[in-house]
Amino acid sequence: MSTVRIVTDSACDLSDEEIATYAVQVVPLSIRFGDQEYVDRQDLSAQQFWAKVAATPMLPETAAPSPGAFEQAFRTAAADGASGVVCVVLSSKLSATYGSAQLGAKAVAGLIDVRVVDSLSITSGLGTMCIVAARQAHNGASLDEVEASARSLVGRTRVYGGLDTLDNLKKGGRIGGAQALIGSLLSIRPIIDISTGEVEQLGKQRTRAKVFAQLLLQLTKAQADFGGVENVAVMHGDANDIEDFLQLLSASYPRNDIRVGQIGAVIGTHGGPGVMGLTFNLPVSP
């Protein structure tokens, strides 16, 4: 078994069980509702976050972890006997988290070898990279090999989201290439593509069912174009129609092989209630 450790941030949306199973260390971002600040996952679970969103008209905001928070995580890994750390973090195009991780790594340069990987991804796109890297480490891979396994997924990860509102993205300044959607009618439900690490417009639909159909299309098109996909995951923001979407997907991908989870406070802050996310990896090119 390798002594390489995986560190990430709380935008990964890994469940507590997954974090324990894969021995991943999570550095939390902070969530603010007005003057009230919470440490993600410590002060505020995903369920508590969505309950708070439902109870207040105030849109939350996020803040990246400090370099010191990453430094402490790396020092903890070293103290636990790790020979090296692969730190895979939230897209640098959406957050200052990557820069904080780099500074934290520099602070421990003489103590432990830390490789910081910009996932260019969010939620289960990021979480899948952590799981794959952790499995590699568990199987005895070297630091170079674990880093390479994470980096190999960066360009092969696809992330799509169906939103019920653009208010959160707009207020958070993360709207990117989806800017053109702002002027749409209130009845329009936007669909976004975050596969390059920033928000791009993919489409817009008037009904939730059509949003789901367009998300499914991204999966089936990738299967046709690339001969299959891997590590399909569905993440949602307290959506009551999650089973409807999973049923739709099951005709194209085995239901039992789809990883399902709740979008937490970091991504939920920008996606808004009811957000439905679909992520998967393209296969390695022959």
Protein Blocks (a to p, Z undefined) as FASTA:
>chain_A
ZZbdcdddfklopafklmmmnopacddddddehjbccdehklocfklmmmmmmmpcbdcd
dddddfklmmmmmmmmmmnopabdcdddddfklbcklmmmmmmmmmmmmmoccddddfkp
ahjlmmmmmmmmmmmmmnopafklmmmmmmmmmmmpccddddfbfklmmmnopnmmmlmm
mmpcfklccdddfknopacdfbdcfbfklmmmmmmmmmmmmmmmnopaehiacddehiak
lmmmmmmmmmmocfklpccddddfklmmmnoghiacddddddddZZ
